[in-house]
C-alpha cells in the first residue's frame, strides 16, 4: 500500500515537467504511449508519485478518468465513503505539493532565504562590500559571508560570474566561493562558478583560481592536499573527492551575462535546459531529437526567437499546448 505521506512531498520541477508531458501525450490516444508510460513510471519512484499527484488533482481520486487501463498502476478506490474523504485530503496535499513545484518554475524554493537570488528569466548584478561584483544567472542563489578573516560567497544553486576587486589596497582576506563540493579561492581574477546536483564547475576567464576540496580550511593560505590551480581559459569539475583535471574552457561561457547563449556542437537537450532557465512554463525536448547537435548563438531574453532559430536550423518541430507547455519533437512523417 502506498504511503500517503510520501504522496504529499512536492515533486521536482524536472519530474513534474515529464509527468505533465506524459499526461498530454496520452490525450493524443496513441496506444503505444501507454506501454512507454508504464516503463517511465517503473523507472523511478518519483515518477509514479508525480503521476499520482497529477491524477488526484485532475480527478479527485488516484486514477485519471480518461485512461482506465492505467488504473492498476496508479491505484484503485477502496470503500467509497472513507476513501473519498481520504482521497480529498490527499488531493489537497498533492495540490499543495504540485503548487510548490509549479512555483519553483518561477523561483527556486531552495533559494527563498538566500541573501541574493534570481528567478526564471532573471539576472542580477550585485556590488559587494569590497567592491567586487557578482552577476547571478537565472534561477541562482547565493549567501554572503564576509567576516574578519574571509570574504566568502556560498553558492546555493545556479551560476555566478565574479569580478574580484578591493577598495582597500591593504586587503589581505582571501576571496572564496564555497560550493557543495569544495571552495574556490580567487587569485585576483574573473571566473564563473556553476552549482549542479552533486557537482560544481569552475571556469576561469582571467588570472587564476585555486580549486580546493571540501576539507581545506577557508582562512588558511597554506597549500592543501588535492587542490588544483586553474588558469585563465580553463574549466574544472568538482565532485565529492578531489577536483578533477583542468580542461580547455568553452568559448563565450560567460555570454549569458549579456543575454546570449553561445553553443558549439552542444546536444539539443543541454541547450533546451539552458533556455528553460529563462522561460516560464514547461519547455521540453523529445528523446528522439535530444542528441541533435546545436551550433550558434541564441537570445536568452527572447524565448520565441530562440525556438524559431532552433526550428529553422534543425529537423525538429515546435509543439505547443496552450501558453505554458512547449515541446520540441521530430518532424511529422
C-alpha positions, -999 to 999 in steps of 0.1 A, spaced: 0 0 0 14 34 -10 24 57 19 1 87 18 27 109 34 51 101 6 25 114 -19 24 148 -1 60 156 -8 64 181 -37 80 167 -68 110 183 -85 104 206 -114 120 182 -139 98 153 -129 67 175 -129 76 186 -164 78 149 -175 46 139 -158 26 167 -175 42 158 -208 30 122 -204 -5 133 -195 -7 154 -226 8 126 -248 -19 103 -236 -46 127 -247 -35 120 -283 -49 85 -279 -18 65 -291 -19 30 -275 19 27 -278 22 56 -254 6 36 -225 34 10 -227 60 37 -228 44 54 -198 45 21 -178 82 20 -183 86 56 -173 66 50 -141 86 20 -132 119 37 -137 118 59 -106 95 61 -75 93 99 -80 78 93 -115 49 73 -100 45 98 -72 43 128 -96 17 108 -117 -4 101 -87 -4 138 -76 -15 149 -111 -41 122 -111 -56 132 -77 -58 168 -87 -73 160 -121 -99 135 -110 -102 140 -72 -90 104 -68 -60 83 -76 -68 75 -113 -71 96 -143 -106 92 -157 -97 90 -195 -71 63 -190 -88 33 -174 -61 8 -184 -36 26 -163 -56 25 -131 -39 -7 -120 -6 12 -119 -20 42 -101 -43 25 -76 -80 17 -73 -105 32 -49 -114 10 -19 -145 18 1 -164 47 -12 -172 68 19 -139 65 38 -118 65 6 -135 97 -7 -126 116 24 -90 103 23 -88 110 -14 -99 145 -9 -73 151 17 -46 135 -4 -57 155 -34 -54 187 -14 -20 177 -1 -9 168 -37 -23 201 -49 -1 219 -24 29 199 -34 22 204 -71 16 241 -65 50 244 -48 67 226 -77 50 249 -102 60 279 -81 96 266 -83 94 271 -121 95 308 -113 115 310 -82 136 280 -69 122 273 -35 156 263 -20 168 299 -26 140 318 -10 160 326 21 192 334 3 209 368 6 206 373 -32 186 352 -56 171 352 -91 140 335 -106 132 322 -140 144 346 -167 162 370 -143 198 381 -139 211 402 -110 243 423 -106 255 428 -70 283 450 -58 298 435 -27 312 455 3 348 452 -10 336 465 -45 339 430 -61 310 424 -84 290 392 -89 264 385 -116 237 359 -108 224 339 -138 187 329 -139 175 306 -111 205 312 -89 210 319 -52 240 330 -30 247 338 6 273 365 16 297 356 44 322 384 48 339 385 82 372 395 98 391 365 82 374 357 49 354 372 21 332 343 12 302 337 -10 282 305 -7 267 294 -39 234 276 -31 223 269 -67 227 281 -102 256 301 -117 275 333 -109 302 354 -126 327 370 -102 349 400 -108 371 404 -77 382 438 -65 392 456 -33 387 492 -24 414 487 2 449 480 -12 458 465 21 431 439 19 445 405 30 414 384 35 411 357 8 381 358 -16 364 324 -16 334 309 -33 320 279 -14 301 252 -32 287 218 -21 319 202 -33 346 225 -20 359 260 -23 374 282 -50 400 308 -39 404 338 -62 439 349 -71 429 384 -84 407 373 -112 374 369 -131 357 335 -131 324 316 -132 310 290 -108 281 268 -115 264 245 -89 246 215 -102 232 184 -84 262 166 -69 288 187 -88 301 221 -95 320 237 -124 347 264 -123 356 284 -155 384 310 -152 384 339 -177 412 360 -162 442 352 -139 438 320 -119 417 303 -91 427 276 -66 401 248 -65 402 231 -31 385 200 -17 358 205 10 383 196 38 406 226 31 404 254 56 389 285 41 411 310 60 444 292 55 467 303 27 489 272 31 488 246 4 461 219 8 462 183 -4 442 178 -36 440 215 -45 444 225 -82 454 258 -98 431 266 -127 444 292 -152 426 316 -175 409 297 -204 404 266 -183 375 248 -167 374 222 -139 347 200 -125 344 193 -87 327 163 -73 328 145 -39 365 139 -39 395 160 -51 389 184 -80 393 169 -115 419 179 -141 415 213 -158 403 212 -194 400 240 -220 370 262 -213 342 266 -238 343 298 -257 320 326 -246 310 307 -215 301 340 -199 279 353 -227 248 347 -206 258 379 -187 248 398 -219 217 377 -226 231 354 -251 237 316 -252 267 306 -274 269 269 -282 293 249 -304 281 213 -311 261 210 -278 233 184 -276 198 199 -281 188 186 -246 215 207 -230 206 238 -250 169 234 -241 178 230 -204 196 264 -206 167 281 -224 143 267 -198 160 288 -171 147 318 -189 112 307 -199 82 303 -176 61 272 -180 74 239 -193 100 236 -222 110 200 -231 127 181 -258 116 147 -271 142 119 -266 144 111 -303 159 146 -310 176 152 -277 211 143 -291 209 166 -322 239 190 -321 234 227 -320 259 254 -330 252 291 -329 241 320 -308 206 321 -292 189 350 -273 181 342 -237 157 370 -232 136 362 -263 124 326 -260 103 328 -291 132 339 -313 153 312 -298 128 285 -306 123 298 -341 160 296 -347 162 260 -335 133 250 -357 149 267 -387 183 250 -382 174 215 -371 150 188 -383 125 194 -355 91 209 -349 78 230 -321 46 216 -305 25 239 -282 -3 231 -258 -15 265 -246 8 292 -233 26 270 -207 38 239 -224 62 237 -253 79 205 -266 105 201 -293 98 170 -313 109 152 -345 90 164 -376 59 146 -386 64 119 -412 
